[in-house]
Amino acid sequence: MSGRWHPVNLDLEFLSLTFTRPAMKHKARYFLVLLASLLCFCCVAWMRKEKANYVRITPQEGEHQQSTNSPECVELSKILTLKPNRFTEDHYIKLFKKIQKCRWIKNSDEHQKIRSQLEKCCNATRNFVVTQVNAPLGTKITYEAEAKKTFEITQDTLELIPETDPFKNHILKRCSVIGNGGILTNSSCGKEINEADFVFRCNIPPITGYEDDVGTKTDVVTLNPSILRKRYNNLNTKRKPFMEYVSSFEKSLILLPAFSYSYDTSTSFKVSYTLHDFGANQQALFFNPPYMKSIAKFWNSQGISENRISSGLLILSAALEMCEEVWLYGFWPFSKDLHGNQFFHHYYDNVLPKKVHSFSNEFYKLLLLHMKGVVKIQADRCENTVKSNL
């Protein structure tokens, strides 16, 4: 095969006859040892080359990126606004490879536009989570996914929710929002993620053993109650294993959809009780149904025709209000990377999601935000130096 080194075929019988004489015996051994060493070196070099599936984008390559005002980049923006009805995975990947050639620059004006829209419709700093301000004693909360069911806030419930919104007085600069896509495998993005001022994660993903790719810093992490049912028996037992697992998230806020479905309320409350009983550093918070509904309506108006959006898009929506700059990692709903390499659905397993969310549809919107300079999508290996636009 052209382009690869192939060892020369040697006639071992000939070699054995050639070196039978005593005077040549020592030289034969030396030659065979040298040949074996050379073969081992070449095999190891070849294996390491095959293992390196990802191409690192070096700072030198970044210097050759085009301006966002270049004719090529302007044309890409036009293509994105005229998205075909049937965009395949290969179309998206090919398009993103072209987008990468355009230098990403933070556009404060465009970011402020969408932030103003989100503040007007949803207001994450006041309504993102249930508090004693937006849900005082006696409030009847309508479940987000069960419109005919309500939950009344009692005195016992008040003890589980914060007095005010914990995000109200936060001034967040650069935020990392981490999805769990397999694109993070071998990404070396851990250092870059940790250098953000605030880090959001989804569905308590494993980070121990994956630190080089996903980092360790966590300020907010979501938790779907279905995980508690599958792994921890709804915390009726297995509370200690649960606490051992979440200890890797240090002093993070754990967000749960306690009021999406009525059958998840008691399980979500148990997380708060468990954290308290074990004297944990983490704190449980509950998504506010009115906020979740408002955000879904907002993205519906932007072309995402789903009644319920993904937890990743939900977290991103809050980050767009709270953060001056937003970088996305692991938001890649495809089965291969930019270089055609296949990988698992998640960076930690290959369990496919149920058909609930249209991730490719959401990703299209993220591409638009990326081209406008509102968010930055990281879909390749990370550089050693973080270049923020703040």
N, C-alpha and C positions, 0 to 999 in steps of 0.2 A: 504493500500500500504506500503510495507516494506521500512524502511529508513526514514519515516516521522512520526511526532507526530500526533496522533489523539485524540481529546477530548473524554472523557468517556461519553457514552449516559446516561443521567440522567433522572429518572422518576419524572418530575416536579409535577405530581399529588401527588406522594408519599411525596415529600418534603413539599407541602402545607399542607397535613394532619399531618405530623410530627411536624410542627412548628405552630400549631394552638393555642396551649396553651399560655397564656400571658407571662409565665415565659420564653418561648423559642422564642418569637416574635423578640426580639432584636438580638438574636444570628442568627436567620434565615436571617435577613436583612444583617448582617455583612458577613455571609457566601456567600450570593448571590453576594454582591458587590465584595468580594474577588475573587470569581469565574469569574465574568465578567471581572475584571482587568487582571486576568491571561489569559483569552481567547484573549483579545485585544493585550496583549504583544506578545503572540505566533503568532497571525495573522500578526502583524507588522514585526516581525522578519522573518517570512516566505516570506512576500512580498519583503522585502529588499534583501533577498537571491535570489529570482527569478529575481529581477531587475539587479543584478550584473552579466551581461552576460559575462563579460570579466574577464579573469584570469590575475592578475598582475604578471609580471615576476620580482621577487624581486632580489636584489643584491646577496642574498645567492644562489638562483637558478642559477644565471649567473656564479657563481664560479664553478659550476659543468659542464659547457660547455666544449666540447672537443676541442682539438687543431685542427687547420686546416690541420695539417699534420697527424692526426690520420687516421687509415685505413678506418674508417667509412666515414670521411669527404672527403678523397681522392676518395672513391668509388662514393660519391654523385657528385663530380666534373666530373667523367667519365660519369655518367648517364646523366648529363646536356649536355655534348658535343654530346651525341647520342640521342637527343630528338626524341621521337616517332612522327610520322606524325599526329596522333590524340591524343593530350593531352587534357583530359577533365578538367573541373573545379576541380573535386575531386582529380585528379592526381596532379594538381598544389598545392592544399592546403596540401595534404599529403606530397608532396615533400618539401614544404616550412617548415612544422613542423619539418621535419628531419634536414633541413638546419639550423634552429634556434638552434639546439643542437651543432652546430659548432661555436666556438667563432669567431666573426668578427674582423679582424685586417686589418687596412689600409695597402695596398700594394703600396708603392710609385713607385716602378719600373713598375708595371702593369699600374698604373694611368699615368705615364709619357709616356708609349707606346701609349696609346690611345690619350693622349693630343697631342703628336707629330703628329699623323695621322690626327687629327682634325685641327691642325694649318696648316698643309701642304695642306689639301684639301679645308678648309673653312675659317679659321682665324677669329674667332669671335671678337677679339679685334680691328680688322680693318673693318670687313664687316658685323657684326651682325645687325646694323641698318643703315639707309640711313643718310649720313652726307655730308657736303659740300666738303669733301675730296674725298670720293668714288663716289659722284654724283655732280660734279660741274655744274655751269650754262651751259645749253645747252645739258646736258646729256639726252639721251632717254632711259628710264627704260622700259625694257620688263616685262610685267605682269607675275607673277609667274605661274598662272593657265590659262592664256590666251596668248599663245606664239605669236599670230599674232597682239596683241595690245601693244602699247607703250605709255609712258607718258613722256613729255619733261619737264625738270626742268627749271622753269622760275625764274625771280627775286622774284616774290611773293612766290614761293615755297621755295626758299632759306631761307626766313624769318621763315619758319616753321621747318627747320631741323638744328641740331647743327653744329657748325663749325668743330668739331672733335668728334671722338667716345668717349662717356662719360665713357666707360669701359677701355679705353686704359691704364690709369695709376693706375688702381685699383689693390691692392694686397689683394685678398680675401682668408681668411683661411678656416673656416668651413662654408659651405653654406647649407641652408635648401631649398629644392625644394618641393613645396607643390602641390600635385594633389588635387582633390576634392572628392575622393572616400568616400563612406559611412563607410569605415573602420576607419575613424577618429572619428566617433561618440563614445562618452564616452571613448576616448583614453587618455585623460589627457596629451596630448602632447604639449599643448600651451606653457608652460614654457620652455620646451626643444627647441621648434622651435624659440622662442624669443631670446634664448641665442646664436643663430648662429650669425656669423659676417655679413651675407648677406642672405636675404630671397627672393626667387622667388615664385610668385603665378600665377595661371592661370585663365583667364576669370572673373576678378573682382568678386570673390565669396563673399558672405556675411560673415563677421567676427564678427560683433556686435551680441552678444548673444551666440557666439560659442568660445569665447576667451579661455576657459579652454582647449578646444580640439585642436584648430588651431592657437592659439596665435594672436597677433596683429601686430607684426613687418612686414613691407612690404617695400622692396627696389625696386623690379620690379614686375609688374603685367601685364598680357596680357589682351586684350579686343577684343573680336570678334565683328565686326560691326553688326552682326545679333542681338546681345543684344540691340544695339541702336535702331534697327528697331522695335523690339518687345516691348521694355519697354519705349523708350523715343522719339518715332516718329522721328527718325533720327536727333534728336536735332533741328528740325524745331520749336518745342515747347518743353516743359518739360525740359528745360535746368536747372532750379533750382532744381527739384527733382534729376536730374543726379548729380549735384554738391553736393547735400546733401548726396547722396549715396557714392560717391568716396572720400568724406572728411575723411572717416575712414581709407583710405590708406595713410594719412598724406603726406609725401614728396616723394612719390614713383614716379618712372618712369612708364608711362603707354604705353605699346607696342601694336601697331595696325598693322594689315596686309593691309595697305593702297594700296599696289601694288600687291595684289594677284588677285583680280577681279576689273575690271574697275568701276563697280557700287558701290564699297566700298570706292573709293578714296575721293570723296567729303564729305562723312559722317565721314571718319577718320580725314579729315582736320577740320571739325567742332568741333571735340573734342579739338584740339589745340586752335581754336578760343575761345571756351567756357571757357577753363581753363584760358586763358589770360584775357578774359572779366571779369571774376569773381575774378581775382587776386589770383588764386589757388596756392598752394604749389607744386602741381604735374606738371609734364611735359610730353607731348605726344611725343613719338618717333615712327618711322615706320620701320618695318622689311624690310631688304634689300633682294629683290628677288634673286639676285645671291647667297647669303648665304643660303637661304631656298632651292634652287635647289641643291646646293652643298651638303648640309646636307642630303637631301633625297637620293642623289646618294651614299653618304657614308654609310647610313644605309641599302640601297639596297645591297651594297657589303657585308654587315654583315648578310644578310639573311632576312631582312624585305622587302618584295616585295610589296611596296606601292609607288605610285607616290608622294603622299603627306602624311607626317607624322603628328602625333598629336602635338598640341601646347606644351604638357607636354614633349615630347621627344625633341622638338625643343629647349625648355628652358634648359633641362638637357644637351643637347649637348654644349650649350654655357657655362654652369656651369662647365662642365668637363674641359674646357680650362681655365676658369677664377679662379677656386677655387682649393685649395689644398686638400680639403676633401668635399665630397658631401653626404648628407643624404636625403633620399626620404621619404615623408609622403603622404598618400592618393593615392599612386599608387597601386591600388588593383582592378582589373577589374572583380571581382567576386561578387556573390550575398550573400555570407556568409563569416564569419570570420574563424579563425583557430579553433574555438571551436564549429562550426556548427551553430552559431547564424545568422539569416537572418537580413539584414539591407537594407536601401534605396541605390539607385545607387550613389547619392551624399550625403554628410553629411547634406545637407540643403533641399534636395527634392528628389523625385523619378522619375524625368524626364529622360527617356532613350535617349541616343544619336542616331543620324541617323547612318546608316551603312556606315561610311566613313573610319574609322580606324580599324585595327585589333589590339585591345588592348592586347589580350592574346599573340599575336605574339611579340608585343613590350615588354610585361612583361617577356617573356622567355629570351629576351636579357638582361633585367635588372637583372634577376636571375643570369645569367652568370657573369655579372659585380659585383654583390654582392659576389658571391663565390670567385672571383678573388681579392676582397678587393679594388675594384675601387669605388663603391658606397655602401652605407648602406641602405637597405630597412627596414623601420620601419612598421611593420604590426600587432602590438599588443599594449597594453597599455605601456605608457612610464614610466621609472623610474624617481625618483625625482632628481637624480644626473646625469649630462651629463658627459660621459666618452669619450672625444675626443682622437684621436690618434696623434694629432699634438703636 
